[in-house]
Amino acid sequence: MNYRHAFHAGNFADCMKHALLVLLLQALARKPAAFSVLDTHAGSGRYDLGGTQATRTMEWRGGIGRLLDDPPPGLPPAYLDLVRQAGAPDIYPGSPLVTAMMLRPQDRLVCCELHPEDSQTLRALFADTPQVSVHARDGYAALGALLPPREARRGLVLIDPPFEQPDEFSRLAQGLATAHQRFATGILAAWYPIKHRAPVRAFLDSLRDSGIRDIVALELTLRPPLDPTRLNGCGLVVVNPPFGFAEAALPALRALTHLSPDGTGAATITRIVEE
Ligand SMILES: C[S@@+](CC[C@H](N)C(=O)[O-])C[C@H]1O[C@@H](n2cnc3c(N)ncnc32)[C@H](O)[C@@H]1O
């Protein structure tokens, strides 16, 4: 448990993940029926961009900092509105806060965070929000234990692991298989890093062979993924994408290519398995 998200909050990868999360939640909110969100690797919920950890890397400057200074056309306006409302550029909201801000009275959010300090911070953040519950437990194990959601038949599962372990891609594929087994109609979204192509290709191939249907992969690279020591881009795999999601996501991803320092950024949406 060495990973602390505060070093990376608001970087390009967070912007990509959270802009797409907003689009997924907007799609769920189109129907009045309640939905439930399970955030398996939730983090601490809000990050002080002037704090020691964020200041050490300054990653947010190349991410949300640039988007706020000069918003590129195509970015979902709701994402930037929400980030500003959460306190940017002083504070950046993590995925549980982004979600909580978009819940309606009938919806629920369940968060898992294993780091003791971060789960405590998250619990304090939502102490007065009965719609949100926080578990200090293993998010992968929660996929088997907490799905299908009790409160609603519609919902989203976000799996956003730290990729500290060498076998994280296979744990992620296994996590998606478990989530799909327990909640076949749910929208499942899983984030992954793109350092170089080979591990990503193997991960997507394993999903092709998994028997799960209706999968798309959305990817943003800031530069060609050739140097395996750098985070050159990231992706979000979505199982059961809502109607119209890919069409709404493409302009958002294209807008985020503006974050490429040398203009070699690229955005792609690939269908991995047909419906
Ligand atoms: C990439 S960060 C999450 C960021 C958050 N989803 C967001 O977008 O704001 C990954 C988080 O997972 C936590 N973590 C690591 N292993 C875990 C596990 N097995 N179960 C739950 N949380 C875990 C880490 O402490 C870290 O806070």
Ligand as a Chemical Component Dictionary entry (heavy atoms), coordinates in Angstrom:
data_LIG
# 
_chem_comp.id                   LIG 
_chem_comp.type                 NON-POLYMER 
_chem_comp.pdbx_formal_charge   0 
_chem_comp.three_letter_code    LIG 
# 
loop_
_chem_comp_atom.comp_id 
_chem_comp_atom.atom_id 
_chem_comp_atom.alt_atom_id 
_chem_comp_atom.type_symbol 
_chem_comp_atom.charge 
_chem_comp_atom.model_Cartn_x 
_chem_comp_atom.model_Cartn_y 
_chem_comp_atom.model_Cartn_z 
_chem_comp_atom.pdbx_ordinal 
LIG C1  C1  C 0  -5.887  5.267  -8.414 1  
LIG S1  S1  S 1  -6.310  5.460  -6.741 2  
LIG C2  C2  C 0  -8.020  5.780  -6.777 3  
LIG C3  C3  C 0  -8.424  7.125  -7.249 4  
LIG C4  C4  C 0  -9.908  7.384  -7.246 5  
LIG N1  N1  N 0  -10.641 6.290  -7.876 6  
LIG C5  C5  C 0  -10.221 8.662  -7.980 7  
LIG O1  O1  O 0  -10.462 8.614  -9.187 8  
LIG O2  O2  O -1 -10.225 9.715  -7.341 9  
LIG C6  C6  C 0  -6.307  3.809  -6.132 10 
LIG C7  C7  C 0  -6.726  3.712  -4.680 11 
LIG O3  O3  O 0  -6.913  2.330  -4.371 12 
LIG C8  C8  C 0  -6.492  2.083  -3.035 13 
LIG N2  N2  N 0  -6.294  0.625  -2.961 14 
LIG C9  C9  C 0  -5.192  -0.114 -3.270 15 
LIG N3  N3  N 0  -5.473  -1.431 -3.212 16 
LIG C10 C10 C 0  -6.790  -1.541 -2.875 17 
LIG C11 C11 C 0  -7.683  -2.632 -2.707 18 
LIG N4  N4  N 0  -7.274  -3.904 -2.875 19 
LIG N5  N5  N 0  -8.965  -2.369 -2.377 20 
LIG C12 C12 C 0  -9.401  -1.083 -2.221 21 
LIG N6  N6  N 0  -8.602  -0.020 -2.375 22 
LIG C13 C13 C 0  -7.318  -0.226 -2.711 23 
LIG C14 C14 C 0  -5.283  2.961  -2.869 24 
LIG O4  O4  O 0  -5.039  3.244  -1.519 25 
LIG C15 C15 C 0  -5.693  4.208  -3.681 26 
LIG O5  O5  O 0  -6.301  5.157  -2.848 27 
# 
loop_
_chem_comp_bond.comp_id 
_chem_comp_bond.atom_id_1 
_chem_comp_bond.atom_id_2 
_chem_comp_bond.value_order 
_chem_comp_bond.pdbx_ordinal 
LIG C1  S1  SING 1  
LIG S1  C2  SING 2  
LIG S1  C6  SING 3  
LIG C2  C3  SING 4  
LIG C3  C4  SING 5  
LIG C4  N1  SING 6  
LIG C4  C5  SING 7  
LIG C5  O1  DOUB 8  
LIG C5  O2  SING 9  
LIG C6  C7  SING 10 
LIG C7  O3  SING 11 
LIG C7  C15 SING 12 
LIG O3  C8  SING 13 
LIG C8  N2  SING 14 
LIG C8  C14 SING 15 
LIG N2  C9  SING 16 
LIG N2  C13 SING 17 
LIG C9  N3  DOUB 18 
LIG N3  C10 SING 19 
LIG C10 C11 SING 20 
LIG C10 C13 DOUB 21 
LIG C11 N4  SING 22 
LIG C11 N5  DOUB 23 
LIG N5  C12 SING 24 
LIG C12 N6  DOUB 25 
LIG N6  C13 SING 26 
LIG C14 O4  SING 27 
LIG C14 C15 SING 28 
LIG C15 O5  SING 29 
# 
